Amino acid sequence: MTKSELIARLAERHPHLVAADAELAV
């Protein structure tokens, strides 16, 4: 499993967490 796949899986369950994580990654 790649990091992008892991993030995609998290996005399905926790959209708010992924949104915050995306801001940190940028």
Backbone as ProteinMPNN parsed JSONL, in Angstrom:
{"seq_chain_A": "MTKSELIARLAERHPHLVAADAELAV", "coords_chain_A": {"N_chain_A": [[0.841, -1.209, 0.0], [0.624, 2.129, -0.943], [1.539, 5.48, 0.119], [-0.273, 7.341, -0.871], [-2.481, 5.745, -1.354], [-3.138, 5.037, 1.234], [-3.841, 7.517, 2.296], [-6.041, 8.053, 0.682], [-7.781, 6.079, 1.573], [-8.131, 6.874, 4.218], [-9.363, 9.288, 3.701], [-11.889, 8.549, 2.899], [-13.046, 7.742, 5.271], [-12.47, 9.685, 7.183], [-12.859, 12.606, 6.345], [-12.384, 15.203, 7.336], [-10.019, 14.992, 8.74], [-8.18, 14.384, 6.742], [-8.305, 16.662, 5.197], [-7.122, 18.545, 6.88], [-4.602, 17.395, 7.087], [-3.735, 17.594, 4.484], [-3.352, 20.309, 4.223], [-1.15, 20.666, 5.878], [0.744, 19.235, 4.484], [1.228, 20.678, 2.201]], "CA_chain_A": [[0.0, 0.0, 0.0], [1.397, 3.367, -1.013], [1.057, 6.543, 1.003], [-1.456, 7.945, -1.485], [-3.592, 4.82, -1.131], [-3.492, 5.15, 2.641], [-4.544, 8.792, 2.439], [-7.341, 7.906, 0.028], [-8.615, 5.273, 2.459], [-8.469, 7.749, 5.337], [-10.271, 10.322, 3.203], [-13.238, 7.99, 2.859], [-13.565, 7.591, 6.631], [-12.261, 10.894, 7.99], [-12.578, 13.713, 5.412], [-11.886, 16.388, 8.037], [-8.619, 14.743, 9.089], [-7.382, 14.443, 5.522], [-8.262, 18.069, 4.788], [-6.128, 19.192, 7.728], [-3.311, 16.814, 6.745], [-3.362, 18.128, 3.174], [-2.85, 21.669, 4.449], [0.191, 20.537, 6.452], [1.636, 18.667, 3.475], [1.527, 21.689, 1.176]], "C_chain_A": [[0.874, 1.256, 0.0], [0.798, 4.412, -0.091], [-0.218, 7.169, 0.444], [-2.681, 7.058, -1.302], [-4.079, 4.9, 0.303], [-4.285, 6.427, 2.891], [-5.94, 8.703, 1.826], [-8.298, 7.112, 0.91], [-9.05, 6.08, 3.676], [-9.503, 8.789, 4.919], [-11.714, 9.827, 3.183], [-13.868, 7.967, 4.244], [-13.512, 8.882, 7.43], [-11.898, 12.085, 7.106], [-11.957, 14.912, 6.101], [-10.419, 16.211, 8.417], [-7.72, 14.897, 7.865], [-7.247, 15.881, 5.041], [-7.193, 18.801, 5.586], [-4.728, 18.688, 7.365], [-2.816, 17.356, 5.406], [-2.788, 19.531, 3.319], [-1.431, 21.627, 5.003], [1.19, 20.087, 5.385], [2.068, 19.714, 2.455], [2.61, 22.64, 1.65]], "O_chain_A": [[1.753, 1.413, 0.847], [-0.312, 4.249, 0.417], [-1.137, 7.491, 1.198], [-3.791, 7.557, -1.117], [-5.28, 4.84, 0.565], [-5.281, 6.416, 3.614], [-6.905, 9.219, 2.389], [-9.484, 7.43, 0.988], [-10.196, 5.984, 4.116], [-10.404, 9.128, 5.685], [-12.645, 10.595, 3.421], [-15.077, 8.15, 4.384], [-14.388, 9.15, 8.252], [-10.75, 12.53, 7.113], [-11.095, 15.577, 5.526], [-9.658, 17.179, 8.415], [-6.634, 15.47, 7.947], [-6.196, 16.274, 4.535], [-6.438, 19.594, 5.025], [-3.776, 19.468, 7.338], [-1.615, 17.554, 5.219], [-1.845, 19.897, 2.617], [-0.599, 22.459, 4.641], [2.344, 20.514, 5.389], [3.168, 19.631, 1.909], [2.991, 23.555, 0.92]]}, "name": "protein", "num_of_chains": 1, "seq": "MTKSELIARLAERHPHLVAADAELAV"}
